[in-house]
């Protein structure tokens, strides 16, 4: 299965993004409002600059205390953002997440942001694949038993 299939399964292709000057103090409200835990940072042309995650927010809070609430997204973003291509296989994306120790990948098509996938999205996909494989194997086994 490919990342394009995961995005299709998720539905909406709308990606919530912020500009680099967005106040860090506004991010928790944005995360809550959209039920997300990461947001790509893009410039005025939509070019991907980085990503801010709930984990990066908490890391900045731990290091700088409430003074970090004066920071901007550019101050706490990870750059380059962990990413994968839309045609990558799910197994490859999971390997990237494991190696980079991240829970989100921005999805790119020819360098342009087209989506974002979380580890939860990929695990859900793999579980669906495993359930399908299990049903097929069970049907094959039951078919062989019926013939004997």
Secondary structure as GFF3:
##gff-version 3
##sequence-region A 1 148
A	DSSP	alpha_helix	3	10	.	.	.	ID=ss1
A	DSSP	beta_strand	17	18	.	.	.	ID=ss2
A	DSSP	three_ten_helix	24	26	.	.	.	ID=ss3
A	DSSP	alpha_helix	27	34	.	.	.	ID=ss4
A	DSSP	beta_strand	38	42	.	.	.	ID=ss5
A	DSSP	beta_strand	48	53	.	.	.	ID=ss6
A	DSSP	alpha_helix	54	64	.	.	.	ID=ss7
A	DSSP	three_ten_helix	65	70	.	.	.	ID=ss8
A	DSSP	alpha_helix	73	76	.	.	.	ID=ss9
A	DSSP	beta_strand	83	85	.	.	.	ID=ss10
A	DSSP	alpha_helix	90	100	.	.	.	ID=ss11
A	DSSP	beta_strand	104	109	.	.	.	ID=ss12
A	DSSP	beta_strand	112	118	.	.	.	ID=ss13
A	DSSP	alpha_helix	119	147	.	.	.	ID=ss14
###
